[in-house]
């Protein structure tokens, strides 16, 4: 104790993290796209446009399926409230409090209005993970030892295993099943790319349909956790409520895109196979039987 209260340990305030995993994934796919653009002039005729569209679409789907595994905005919510800042202190601050839920854990943000209040810079972002190699309660305990602001600890406590809310179990299990389903979707996407390049177009269309189905199933797993009863997160009269975030809607849009593309390949293969061969730059007499 320091003068009868717990000390706040000095250190650099955390801003929103620079997610290196997402950056590496996006950089790799952008490098692949740049490589394909360089060789684009070597493709002759009207097939150049179809080839470029196939490359862009394929890389986009692969990048999305892989990146959303590590995003932290499947479910998000914000609230502005007057709340206590430190334990054992009556000082109130006006701040924006955000909750961002991903497949691997939660992020809690705290930004003051204005940022400089009570002689401190209020600008925090803390991540509490529940992935396979992470212990959420241990991360929460470390936050207590570091003396994080009370609003962050209050929100993070709702997701601990000891909390009567039970949200930790709901989100952890649904997040793991959704993550596993997305890894399967990524494998199906790789197989579809391989089949389209061989080219075995019909079975490539089937793999795209399977990719879409797995992506939509991952949304269903997350939907079950999102729509279970939750404990209210109250800051005085203001309540922190969450809704589906950007990763959820991006997964839905990409899954529907794969569904339409897969159906399009299968239908064209049955109705007008010559046009399908034209799209895939196949000469007469080549392709599948």
C-alpha positions, 0 to 999 in steps of 0.5 A: 500500500502507498498512503493507504491505497494501491499504487498505479504502476507507471508505464506507457499508456496502451493505445489500440494495438498494431496487430502484426499477425493481420499485417503479415497476412495482408502483406503476403497476399498483397505481394502475391497480387503484385506478382500476378500484376507484373506477369499480367501483360504476358497474357494475350487476348481477352482472357487477360481480364478474366484471369485478373478477376480470378486472381483478385477474387481468389486472393481476396477470399483466401485473405479474408478467411485467414485474417478473420481468425485473428481479428477482434471485432466480431462483436463490438460496442461503445458507451460514453459515461461518467465513471470512476477511474481508480479504485479507492478514489471518488474522482470521476472521469468522462470517457468512451468505453469500448468492448471488442469481442473476437474468436480468441479473446476480448479487447476493452478500450478506455478513452477519456473525453478529453484524453487528459483528465485527473492529471493523467492521459486516459487512453487504454486498450487491453486484450484478454485472451482465451485461446488454446494457449492462453489463460483468461483469468491469468491475464485478468489477474495481471491487469489487477496487479498492474493497476488498470483503470476500474472501467476496464477491470469491471468489463473484463471481470464479466468474462472471467470463469468465476463470473456468474454471467457465464459469458466466458464459457459461451464465447470461448466454446463458440469462438473455438468452433467457429475458428476450427470451421474457418480453418476447414474453410481455408483448406477447402479454398486451397483445394478449390484453387488447386482444382481450378488450376488443373483445371477441374472446374466442376469439382472446383465449384463444389469446393467453393460451395463447401468453403461458403457452407463452412464460413456460414456455419462459423457465423452460426456458431458465433450467433449462438453465443451472441444471442444468449442472455448476458449480464448487463454492463452498466456505468451508472445510467448508461449501458454498454451494449454490443452488436455484430462487428465488421469481421462478422459482416465481412465473413457473411459477405465473403461466404455469400460471394463463394456461394454465388461463384460456386453455383455459377461455376456448376450451372455454367458447367451444365448449361454452357460449358464453352462459356465457362472454358472461355472464362478460365482461358481453356482452348478447345479440346482442353479441360475436363471431360 
